[in-house]
Every structure is written in C-alpha cells, then in structure tokens.
Amino acid sequence: MSLENLRDWVGRTQTAEDAITGWPVRALAATFDEKDPPPREGDPLPPLWHWLFFLEAVPQSRIGPDGHAERGDFLPPVPLPRRMWAGSRFTFDGTPLTIGDRAARRSEIRSIEPKTGSTGTMVFVTVRHSVSGPRGHSFVEEHDIVYREAPKAGEKPRQPKPAPTGATWSKSLTPDPVLLFRYSALTFNGHRIHYDQPYVTGTEGYPGLIVHGPLLGMLQMELARRSNVGRVPASFEFRALSPIFAGAPLTVGARREDDGSVTTWIANDKGGLAQQGKADFR
C-alpha cells in the first residue's frame, strides 16, 4: 500500500466509553508493588492510569500475527511487520477522572509520516485522544506508534547513549515475565513481544521479551508524582529510545530542574538511556 493511500486514514476518528471502576486500579497498584489503600468511589484516577480503561475487545478471529488487532480498521494497514509504542504527550488541563465516573475517549489519527533510519524504513502514526468525564473535559494524549521493517540478518541493536545523572529520586527494579504478563492482562494487550519468547526472538529478532513502553512511562510518571506530593501534574511526555528487556534490572530516575519541572528517564542495566521524559506540575 502506498503512502498516499495510508494518508487517507488521517482524520479518521473513533469513540469509546467506559466506567472508571476500582478493581483495575487496585490490581495495577499491586502489580507496581505499591501499598495504596483500596480505591473508593470519588478517588481521583492517577495520571496515565486511564490505560486500564477504554480497552478494545477485538474478536479472536481478527487478531493479526503479532497479537494485535488486524490493521486497516481504525489504524492504517502499514505494510511493515514490527510495531512499537514510540512515545506519548499529555496535557492535564481539565477535571481529573474519579473512580465511579462514566468517561468517554475520542480518538483521531492526526498524522502518518514515513522516515528512514539506520534500520531501514519506518512509519510513524500519531493518534490524538481527548478524554472527558461527567464534569467535562479531562485531558488530552497524543500517542506515537512506530512501524518498522523486519530484522535483517545479523542486525544488532544500537548501543544507547548514557542515561542522565544527578537523580533527585530513583527506583530500581527487575521486570520479570510475570510483571509483563500482569500488565498485558490489565491493559488487554495481546502483543506477543511481551510474553512469547520464541516469537520475539525468532520472528522479530529481539534478544528477549520487551517491557511495554507505556509501563515504563507509567513508572516514570509514578516516581515523579509520588515524589511531588501536593503538586498537580500539568503535563507529561516521554519518548522511547531503546528497548528494555525482561530479566535485567532497570533504574527509574527523576531530577528536579531549576524551573520546577521534573526530568524523568529509564536506564538499562548498563546505564544506557532507554526512555526519557519530562513532567510539569502546578
């Protein structure tokens, strides 16, 4: 399919509605090993935890070879086999969602852009989500998806640049297959790179199970917000730079800057920068 045909998808929209219930929030807190009290009706939904809701229930007969829904419905049928979450940007400029709310999400494909990198052709698709609740507009998310070519024989991943230093706050953990499974289950994510070792190594050419980009983004946001009690997030963004693989330790870092913002990052076990972000508070 030509790029011009793919660009016919720009402007497409879809809407979803959901009830913001307590159980997924309680389950994700347990998955993150946080000792939060059980959520009660009226408690605010933490930023980024909306990823537990508005989940697409695609029939099993319409699942593609990578475990995602077949392409060509809402998302364009990009003819490249590997798909990754490239990053997100959030603006929290409305009223936060709370447990017990009925909420709606309107999604629109904003752009489809090809690029050429060291590993070949890529296509970036940007989707804008606008989320609202019973008290009106809540926040906006822009989500970048990257599609890549199949791995070439002998292809080796690039070494990431060093992660930032001078963290004001940090947290270390080792993501194992159970953590990846629980997060996939809570977000109804069937992407095989997160749980199917033969697939991710044999078909997609990676050395092991890949930790979800949004999971890493949530770890960044969680460290920033839990370290800034009394401050309300105004915006957050993160960009994936290098994969993190299950079984090796990682470090979540956050550094308070002079202007009050918080720089966040994920460092791999060798100190390489895997994901970088920034949070602003008010």
C-alpha positions, 0 to 999 in steps of 0.5 A: 500500500502506498503512502498516499493511500495510508494518508487517507486514514488521517482524520479518521476518528473513533469513540469509546466509553467506559466506567472508571471502576476500582478493581483495575486500579487496585490490581495495577497498584499491586502489580507496581508493588505499591501499598495504596489503600483500596480505591473508593468511589470519588478517588481521583484516577492517577495520571496515565492510569486511564490505560486500564480503561477504554480497552478494545475487545477485538474478536479472536478471529481478527487478531493479526500475527503479532497479537494485535488487532488486524490493521486497516480498521481504525489504524492504517494497514502499514505494510511493515511487520514490527510495531512499537509504542514510540512515545506519548504527550499529555496535557492535564488541563481539565477535571481529573477522572474519579473512580465511579465516573462514566468517561468517554475517549475520542480518538483521531489519527492526526498524522502518518509520516514515513522516515528512514533510519539506520534500520531501514524504513519506518512509519510513524502514526500519531493518534490524538485522544481527548478524554472527558468525564461527567464534569467535562473535559479531562485531558488530552494524549497524543500517542506515537506508534512506530512501524518498522521493517523486519530484522535483517540478518545479523542486525544488532541493536544500537548501543544507547547513549548514557542515561542522565545523572544527578537523580533527585529520586530513583527506583530500581527494579527487575521486570520479570515475565510475570510483571509483563504478563500482569500488565498485558492482562490489565491493559488487554494487550495481546502483543506477543513481544511481551510474553512469547519468547520464541516469537520475539526472538525468532520472528522479530529478532529481539534478544528477549521479551520487551517491557511495554513502553507505556509501563515504563512511562507509567513508572516514570510518571509514578516516581515523579508524582509520588515524589511531588506530593501536593503538586498537580501534574500539568503535563507529561511526555516521554519518548522511547529510545531503546528497548528494555528487556525482561530479566535485567534490572532497570533504574527509574530516575527523576531530577528536579530542574531549576524551573520546577519541572521534573526530568524523568528517564529509564536506564538499562542495566548498563546505564544506557538511556532507554526512555526519557521524559519530562513532567510539569506540575502546578 
